[in-house]
Each structure stands twice: as structure tokens, then as C-alpha cells.
Amino acid sequence: MKYHRLLGVLVLIVLVIVIGSGFDARGDVTLSDFRTEEDGGAVTVEVGVSSPMGYVRTAKEHREGDALYVTFYSAFGGHNGSIGARDSFELTTPDSCRAIYFYSESAPDTDYHLVLRRGGADEEWERVGP
């Protein structure tokens, strides 16, 4: 009887670790590359993580004013889990959108850092920073 109870607790702990990790926001996502769609209504971003462990599973975006804020979430499977991992995400960018920010744990004075902005005479998207 004690064996079954102990086994049940261990299984529950493993499930919490494996599934629960997929709901953690990643603050170390970096922009690898990007491309714009022909109609200009979307930008596809290729991302990676700066830490040696983990993968990105999904991205949630929200708009404030003329900026798009993107928060990425860990893949399922624990600290280095890759269940559901992706590295390419299409972000909706209407004409009024001028900047794209990624969630960052190390951004000064804010939770987001600027990665892309529309600029120049041709209003094309350009990378900001490294």
C-alpha cells in the first residue's frame, strides 16, 4: 500500500515538472533571423535561446499603441525538454505597428527589449541591436 502511494506521488511530481515547465515564460529568447511577408501584414521571426538549456514552444503577442510585445514560453519536458519545440513564429504586424519587443529577464527598466522596428524611407523592418 505504501509502495503505491509513493509511486503515485513520484508520478505526480514528474508530471508537474514535465507539463508545468511548458508554461514558463522564457526571458532569454534571441532573434536569429526574420523575413517579411509580401503584403507586409506579418513578420516571421526565427528565434533561439541564449541559455545552454531549453527550447521555445509558443509565442503570445499583445499590442500596445504602435508596438507589438511578444512573450515566448518553454517547451514541455522539463528544463531541457523539447516536446512541442519550435523556432519559427509568424507575428501579425499591421501597418500601424512600428516596433516589435521580446520579453527579457535582463532588459533594463522594463520587461521587454526592442528587437525590430520599421524605419528608413522604405518603411522596411530592420533589426535593432546585436
N, C-alpha and C positions, 0 to 999 in steps of 0.2 A: 504494500500500500504506500509506504514512504517512497519507494522507488518510483512509482507512477507520479506521485505528487512532485518529486524532484525533477523528473523528466519533463513534466508539464511546465514547470517554472523555467527550466532551461530553454525549452522550445519557445516559450513566450518571450524570453529575453532576446533570443536570436531573431525572432520575427520583428520585434521592436527595432533592433539595430538595422536589419536588412531593409525593412519598409520605411521606418522613420527617417533614415538618412536621406531619402528622396524628397523630403520636404524642407531641407536646409537650404537657405539662400547662400549662394556662392559669392563671396566678395573678392575673388581673385581671378575673375574672368578677363581675358585679354582679347583684343581684336587682332585676328591673324590676317584677314583679308575681307574685302567687301566688293559687291557689284550691285549696280542699279538696274532695275527693270526698264524696258524700253519706254513705257508710259510714265515713268517717274513716280508711280504710286507705291513703290516698295523698294526696300534695300535688303539684300541678302547678305548677312554677316557670317563669316567663318570665325569661330572662336576657339580658344584654348584656355587652359588654366595655368597659372604661374606656379602653383604648388606641385610637388612631385607626386601627389596622390589625388585621385578623384577625376570625375568626368561630369559634364553638363548633361542634363536630361531635358529640360524645358526652359522656356523664357516667358515671362509675364511682362507685358508692356502697359504703361499708362501715360496719358498725355497731360501736360500742364502747360498752358499757354502755347508757345510755338516750339516746345521741346518734347521729345519722346524719352521716357525713362524706362530702362529695361533691367529687370532683375532675373538672374539665372538661378536655377535650382540644381542640386546634386542628383546624380543618377542613383538608382536604388542599388542596394547590395553592400552597404557598409562604407567605410572610409575610402576604399579603393574600388568600390563596386562600379560595374559598367552596365548594369541592367537598364535598358532604355536610353543609353548614351547617344548623344548627337553632337555634331559640331557645326551645323549649318542651320540658320534660322532666318525666316523671311519676316521683316518688320514692315508694317504698314506706315507709309510716310506720305501723307497728303501734301499738297503744295504749301500749306501754311506751316508745315514742320520745318524748322531751321536747324535743329541740333538733336543729336542722339547721345544720351548719357547711359553708362553702365553702372550698376550698383558696385560699390567698392568699400571694403572694410578700412582701407587706408587713405581714402580721399580726405583732404584737409577741409575742415569746416562744413562738410556735407556728407551725405551717404552715397553720392554719385559723382562720377568724373566724366568729363566730356571726351568722347571718342571720335565723333563725326560731326561735321557741320556743313551747311550749304554756304558756298561763298564764291567769290570771283564774279566776273561779268557773265559767265555762262550758267551761274547758279548750280554748279555741279557739286556733289558730295565730295568732301575731302577729309582725310584723316587728320586728327589733332594729336600732337604728341608723338611719342615713340611707337 
